[in-house]
Amino acid sequence: METDSTTTEIPTKERESGGAWVRIAHVVERLPWLIPTISFVTGVVGFVMVKRGAGLARYVAVAALAGWLWLLIEPLVRRYLESRRSGIGKFVSNFLTQSLQQEVLFFSLPFLFGALQRDIGQIIFIAIAAGAALLTALDPLYERWIAARAATRLLFHAYCSLIAAVVVVPMVVHLSLDEALPLALAAVSLWLLLTSPMSLRSLRSSRHRWLWVACSVLAPALIWALRAHVPPAGLAVTQAVITQSIDDLTPGPRVRTLTTAELASGVVAFAAIRAPSGVAQSIVFEWRHRGDVESISSEIRGGNEQGWRTYSRKQSFPANALGRWIVDVKTPQGQLLKRMQFTVQP
C-alpha cells in the first residue's frame, strides 16, 4: 500500500536542511485552525469586495488562484521529489498540498454561501464543499482517507481544482459562469486522464481500479448534467421586485396580487444583480404558470456596487391567467439567482 500522508518521517539531516518548512509545519500542527481561519476570512473579505464592486477583489482572487495552480502541478513535483528520495521534499509537498487545499476550499465557501438559494441541489453542493473543507482541517481523517493513496489524493485534488475554477477563475480572467463551468470540467477531466497512471498504480485490486475509472468519468458528467444546481458563486441579487411600472431603471411599487383587469397594464420583473468587476453575464427571466414557461434573456455587467439593473416586461397573458405566477431569475445554465411570485385574482 502506498502511504505518503502528511506524517512522513523526515531523516534528521534532511530535517535540519529544511528547518524553515519544518518550523512552519510545527506551528500549523499546534494551531490546526490557523490556515482554515485565515483562508475563510480572506474569502469573506473577497466576497465583500466583490459585493461592493471593488477591483481589489481580483487581486485577492489571484492569491487564491495560486493554490489552484499548485494543485495542478503537484503530482509532477511529487514525482520529481520522490525520484530523489528526499524525505523533506516529500514532507514539503504533503504540507503544501493540504494547506493549499484548505486555502482554496475555505476561501470559496463565502462565495458559495453568498449565492445560496432555496434549491436542494445548491444546498447539497455547498454541504459537500463544506464537508471537504472540514476534512482538510482534520488531520487524522485527511491522512487516512485522502493522503494515503495517490488515487484518492488526486481525485480530491480534482475536486478542489473544480471548486477553485468555478469560484475563483471567473473573477481573475473575467469569465461568465456559463463559460467557467465547462472549461473547469474539461480541465479537470484532462488532468485526471494525465494523472491516471499514477492513480491506478496505487490501487492493488482490479475492483478498486474500475471504481476509480468510473468515478473519474462519471463525476464530471454528473456535475455537467446537474449544472443547474451548482451555486452561481460571485453573482448576487441585491434587489428584486414584481411591479407594474419602471422609470429610468427604477421600479415602481411592489405588487403581490393583481386582478385580471390590471394585467392589461403589463407586469415587470425587476432585478439588480451584482457580479465581479469586468464580467459580462447573460441571465434569463423565466415566467412560469401552470406548467407553461416563457423565457426572456438579458445581460448584465459586473463592477456596480448596487448591482446591474435589468428587467423583463410581460404584457401578453393567457385567457386563464388566474393563480400563482413564478418568475425565476437564472443563468443560461439554469442556476437559480432569485425567485419572485405574484398572484392573479378575478
N, C-alpha and C positions, 0 to 999 in steps of 0.2 A: 504494500500500500504506500502511495506517495504521501508524505506528511511534510508540509512546508508552511506550517502555520506561523503566527506571529511570535511563538515562544521558541523559535530557533535558538539553539545553544551556540554561543559565539566563543571561539578559542580566545584565550587571554591575550595573546599578541595582537589578534585582529580586533579585539575589543578595545585595546589601547589605541590602535591606529584609527579607529572610528569613534573616538571618545565623544565628540560633539553629538553625533547621532545617538549614541547610547545614552548620554545625559538627557537629551530631549525626550527619548523614549521613556526613560525612568520618570521624568516629570509628568508625562502624559499618563503613565501607569498609575502614579499616585493621585492624579486628578483626571479620572477617566471621562468626565463630562466636560472637560475644558474645550476640546475641539468641537464636539456637537453644539455646545452652547454658543461658542464664537460663530460657528457656521450659521446657526439658526438666527442669531441676532443680525448677522450680516445679511441674511436673506430678508429679514424684516425691514432692515434699512433699505435694501434694494427695492423691495416691494413698495415701500412708502415713496421712494424716489420715482419709481415708475408711475405710481398713483398721482404724483404731483407733476408728472411730465418732465422731470429733471433729467438733463442729458448726462449727468454724473452717474446715473443708474447703469449706463452702458459700461463704464469703467469697473463698476462693482461686478457686473456680469462677466467681464473679461477675466477678472481674478478667479471667479468660479469656473470659468471655462478651462483654465489651466489644469484643474483636476480632471476634467473630461479628456483632455489631450493625454495626460499621463495614463489614464485607464486604457487608452487605445494603444500606447506603445509599451505598456508594462510587460506583456508576455515576451517581447523581444529583449527588453532589458533583463528580465529574469533569466531567460535562456543564456544570455551572454554571461551573467554573473555566476550562474550555476556551472557553466562550462569552465570557469576559472576556479571553481571550488572555493569561493570566497564566502565564508560564514558571515562576515559583516555586510557584504554586498547583499546576500540573501535576506539578512535581517532588515537592512535599509529598504529593500524592495517591498517586503511584507509590511513594514511600518508605514511607508508612504502610501501604499495601496489602500490599506484600511483607513488611514487618516483622510485621504482624498475622497474615498467613498463616503465617509461621514460628511465631509465638506459639501460634496455635490448634493447628497440627499437632504441634509438638514437645511442647506441654502434654498433648495427648491420647494420645501414644504410651505413656507408662507405664500408663495405664488399659487400653489395648488389649492390651499385653503381659501385664498382670496377669490378664486374662480368658482368655488363650490356652489352648486345649485341643488335644488331638491330633485336629484336624479340618482337613482340607486346605483347606476353604473359608475357615476363620478364618485360616489361615496366609497364604493368598493375599491376603485382605483387609488384613491387617496389613502384608504386604510392600508392597502398593500405597501404603498410608498412609505407611510409612517412606520409600518412594521419592519420594513427593510432598513430604514434609518436606525430604528431602535436596535436591530440585530447587530449593526456595525459597532454599536457602543457597548455591547455585552460580550466581552472578550471570550469567555468560555464557550458560549454558543456559537460565536463567529468562527472561532478556531476549529470547532468540531463540525459544524455544518457547512461552512463556506471555504475556509482556507486549507482544509486538509487535503483536498484533491484539486488538480488543475481543472477538471470538468465542472465542478460546482463553482470554483473560483471564477472561471471565465464566463460562465452563464450569468453569475452575479455581476461581473464587470459589464456584460452586455446590457443588463437591466439598468445599472447606474448610468451607462452611456446614453441609453434611450431617454431616461428622465432628464439628463442634462441637455440633450439635443432638443427635446420638446420645450423645456422651460427656459434654458439659458441662451441657446444659439440664436433664436429669433431676435433677442434684444441686441446681440452683438453684430449680426450680419443683416439685420432688418428683413427677416423673412416673415411672411404671413404664416398663420397656423396651418393652413391647407397646403403650404409648401414644406413646412418644417417636418411634419409627421412622416410623410412618405420618404423624404430624404433621410430622416433618422432611422426608419425601419430598414431602408436599403443599406445604409452604412453599417448598422448592427448585424444584419444578415451576412453581409460580406465579411465583416470582422469575425463572426462565428465560423464561417467557412474557412477562413485563413488560419484560424487557431484550432480547427477541429483535430488535426493530427496530435497536437499536444494534449487535448482533452481526452481523446479516445485512448491514448496510451496510458492514461492514468486510471482507466477503468478495466478491471480484470475480467468481468463476465460479459458475455455477448448480450445478455438481457439488459445490463446497465448501458452498454454502448447503444443499443437500439433505442432505449429510453431517452438517452441524451440526444440522439439524432432526431427523434420525434419532437422533443421539446424545442430544439433549435429551429426546426422547420415550422412547427405548428404555432409556437408562441408569437412570432411576428405576424403570421397570417391571422391569428385570432385577434391581436391588437388592431390590425387593419380592419377586420370585419366589425369590430366593436368600437371603431374610432369615434363614433358619435358620443361615446361615454368617457372619452379622455377629457379631463378638465381643460378648458381654454385658458391655460395659465398666461398671465400677462394682460388679459383683457378683463375689464370690469365695467359694469353698467352703473353709472353714477346717478342717473335719473331715468325713470321710465313711467310713462303715463298714457292712459287712454283719454282722449279728448275729442272735441268736435271742431276745434279751431286752432290755428297756428299762425303766428305773425312774426316774421323775421327770425325763424327757428326758435321762437319762444312759444311753448304750448299754452293753450287756454286752460280753463278749469278742468280738473279731473272729473270724469264721468264713470259711474259704475253700472248704472241702469239707464236704458233708453227705451222709448216706445217705438213702435213700427213707423209712426209718423215722423219721429225725429231722425230716423235713418236716412231720410231724403237729403239731409244736410251733409251726410257722409260721416265717417269715423276716422280719426287719426291715431295711429300708434306711434308715439314719440319715444326716442331713446337717446341718451347721451352716453357714449361708450369711450372709455379711456383705454389707450393702447401705448406700448413703448414708443419712444421718440423715433421717428423715421420709418415706422412700419405702416404699410398700406394693407388694409384688411377688408375683404368682402364680408358682408353679413346678409342675412336673409330674414325678412319678416314673414312668418308663416301663420296665416289666418286659418283657423280650424273651427268647423261647426258640423256636428252630426256626421262625422266621417269624411266630409269634404274638406279639401286642403287647397289653399291658394298661396303661392309663394311670390314675394316681391323682393328683389335684390337691391342692395345699396352698397356704398363703400365708405369706409372711414379711414382717417389717418391719425397716427399717434403723435404724442407730444403736447396735447392740450390738457392742462390740469383739470379742467371741468369736464373733459370728455368731448369727443367729436359729436356734434348734434346732427341727427338724421331722423327721418320719419317715413312712414308708409301711410298713404291715404287710400281708404276703400270707400267707393261711392256706389258700387253695384252690389246689391244684396239679393238673395233668392226670395221668391214669393213667401216661403215659410222660413222666416229668419228668427222666429221665436226661440228662446232658450239661451244657453250659455255659449259664448264665443271665447276662444282662447287665441291669443296672439303670442307666439314664441319668437324670440329673437335668437338666431342661431348663426353659427359659422356655416359655410358651404358644406362642411363635412357632417353637419348635424349636431355639433356641440352646443348645448343649451347655455345661453348667456342670461336670459331673463324670460319669465313667463308673466303675461298680463291677461286679465279677464274682464269681460263685461257681459251684461245680461240684457236681452231684448224681451220686452213685455208687450202685451196687446195695447 
